[in-house]
Amino acid sequence: MVDLLPENKWTISVAATGPTFWAKDPKHAKLTGSSSHTNTGSAINFSAPGGNDEAYDFNANIQATCSYTLNTGVFSTYCYRFDYVLSAALSPDTLVSKLRYGMPTRYAFVEGTSMATPHVAGVAALIRGKKKGRISPDQMLEYLKRCSLDLGDKGKDPIYGYGLVSASKVIDLKF
């Protein structure tokens, strides 16, 4: 990735993480691997779950299906879809169809940094709510760093930035 913007207090750059074929081996799958579609580089500030399409793009076993029993019956889909993020869809006709999932729904398995960025925004909102007041951009950056799990190289690195944001770390955050 070419760094187009220097790191500054007005932008936060987010990388996506995700598993590869989680549904085939949920006990051993690494959930925080760098997503195959994300950018990397010195501009990355944080990472967050964004799903991974590596199994879809590169795996010969792409047609493998996984089935789960729900209250509404048995749900079956391609296993690689569970490497994505379950997200709300605008309408049943926009992203999700009965044909695609076998049932009408307003949710879809999707992937991308557009799934990762709301995680960071959500943690920032939790921080602001706990602080109960205005927070300068510099302070927010520091609080987000303290609410992240350092993955990869120690400190800021080009894959995870300062780390994977963690909403649970906001609970213990001291101001």
C-alpha positions in Angstrom: 0.0 0.0 0.0 1.2 3.5 -0.8 0.8 5.9 2.1 -1.2 8.7 0.6 -1.9 10.5 3.9 0.5 11.0 6.8 -0.8 9.8 10.1 -2.7 12.7 11.7 -5.3 13.3 14.4 -8.1 13.7 11.9 -8.1 10.3 10.3 -8.0 6.7 11.5 -7.1 4.0 9.0 -8.5 0.5 9.7 -7.3 -2.8 8.5 -9.6 -5.9 8.4 -9.0 -9.2 10.1 -10.8 -12.5 9.7 -10.5 -16.3 9.9 -10.0 -18.8 7.0 -12.5 -21.7 6.9 -13.6 -21.1 10.5 -16.7 -23.3 10.1 -14.6 -26.3 9.2 -12.5 -26.2 12.3 -13.8 -23.5 14.8 -11.6 -24.7 17.7 -8.3 -24.2 15.9 -9.1 -21.4 13.5 -7.1 -18.2 13.9 -9.8 -15.4 14.1 -7.3 -12.5 13.9 -5.5 -13.3 10.7 -4.9 -10.4 8.3 -7.8 -10.4 5.8 -6.9 -11.2 2.2 -8.6 -8.1 0.9 -7.3 -5.5 3.3 -4.7 -2.8 2.9 -1.5 -2.8 4.9 1.2 -0.2 5.5 2.4 2.4 7.8 -0.8 4.4 7.5 -2.8 1.6 9.3 -3.8 2.7 12.8 -6.0 -0.2 14.0 -7.5 -3.5 12.9 -10.9 -4.9 13.5 -13.0 -7.9 12.4 -13.9 -7.5 8.7 -14.2 -11.0 7.5 -11.9 -12.9 5.1 -12.5 -14.2 1.6 -9.3 -16.2 1.4 -11.1 -19.5 1.5 -13.5 -18.3 -1.3 -10.7 -17.0 -3.5 -8.0 -19.7 -3.0 -9.5 -22.9 -1.8 -10.4 -25.9 -4.0 -12.9 -27.1 -1.4 -15.1 -24.0 -2.0 -18.4 -26.0 -2.4 -18.1 -27.5 1.1 -21.3 -26.8 3.1 -21.9 -26.4 6.8 -25.3 -26.9 8.5 -26.4 -25.6 11.8 -29.7 -26.2 13.7 -31.5 -23.0 14.5 -34.9 -22.4 16.2 -36.4 -21.9 12.8 -34.9 -25.1 11.3 -31.7 -26.2 9.7 -29.5 -23.5 8.1 -27.0 -24.7 5.5 -24.7 -22.5 3.5 -21.2 -22.7 2.0 -18.6 -23.0 4.9 -16.6 -20.0 3.6 -19.4 -17.6 4.4 -18.8 -18.1 8.1 -15.4 -16.4 7.5 -17.4 -13.2 6.8 -19.2 -10.8 9.2 -22.9 -11.2 9.8 -24.3 -7.7 9.1 -27.6 -6.0 8.8 -28.8 -5.5 5.2 -30.9 -2.5 4.0 -33.8 -4.7 2.7 -34.5 -8.3 1.9 -34.0 -7.4 -1.8 -30.8 -5.4 -1.6 -28.1 -7.8 -0.5 -29.9 -11.0 0.6 -32.5 -13.1 -1.1 -34.5 -16.2 -0.2 -32.7 -18.0 -3.0 -29.2 -17.1 -1.6 -29.8 -18.3 2.0 -32.9 -20.4 1.8 -35.0 -18.1 4.0 -36.0 -14.4 3.9 -33.7 -12.3 6.1 -32.4 -8.7 6.6 -28.9 -10.0 7.4 -26.1 -11.0 5.2 -22.6 -12.5 5.4 -20.3 -9.8 4.0 -16.7 -8.9 4.2 -14.5 -5.9 3.8 -12.9 -3.0 5.6 -16.5 -1.5 5.5 -17.2 -4.2 8.1 -14.1 -3.5 10.2 -14.4 0.3 10.4 -17.7 0.3 12.3 -16.1 -1.8 15.0 -13.5 1.0 15.6 -16.2 3.6 15.5 -18.3 1.6 18.0 -15.3 1.3 20.5 -14.7 5.1 20.1 -18.4 5.7 20.9 -18.1 3.5 24.0 -15.1 5.5 25.1 -16.8 8.8 24.6 -19.9 7.5 26.5 -17.7 6.4 29.4 -15.8 9.7 29.5 -19.1 11.6 29.4 -17.8 14.5 27.4 -15.7 15.8 24.6 -12.5 14.1 23.8 -9.8 15.6 21.6 -8.6 13.6 18.6 -5.2 13.1 20.3 -6.9 11.8 23.4 -9.2 9.5 21.4 -6.2 8.0 19.6 -4.5 7.3 22.9 -7.7 5.7 24.4 -8.2 3.5 21.3 -4.5 2.4 21.7 -5.2 1.4 25.3 -8.4 -0.5 24.1 -6.5 -2.6 21.6 -4.9 -6.0 21.6 -1.3 -5.7 20.3 -1.0 -8.3 17.5 1.9 -8.9 15.1 5.1 -7.0 15.9 5.3 -5.2 19.2 3.9 -1.7 19.0 2.5 -0.3 15.8 3.0 -2.5 12.7 1.9 -2.4 9.1 -0.6 -5.3 9.4 -2.5 -4.5 12.6 -1.5 -0.9 13.3 -1.6 -0.4 17.1 -3.7 -3.5 17.4 -7.1 -5.1 17.2 -9.7 -2.9 18.9 -11.5 -4.5 21.8 -14.8 -3.2 23.2 -14.2 -5.2 26.4 -11.1 -3.2 27.2 -13.3 -0.1 27.5 -14.7 -1.5 30.8 -11.3 -1.2 32.5 -10.3 2.1 30.8 -9.1 4.7 33.3 -9.1 8.5 32.4 
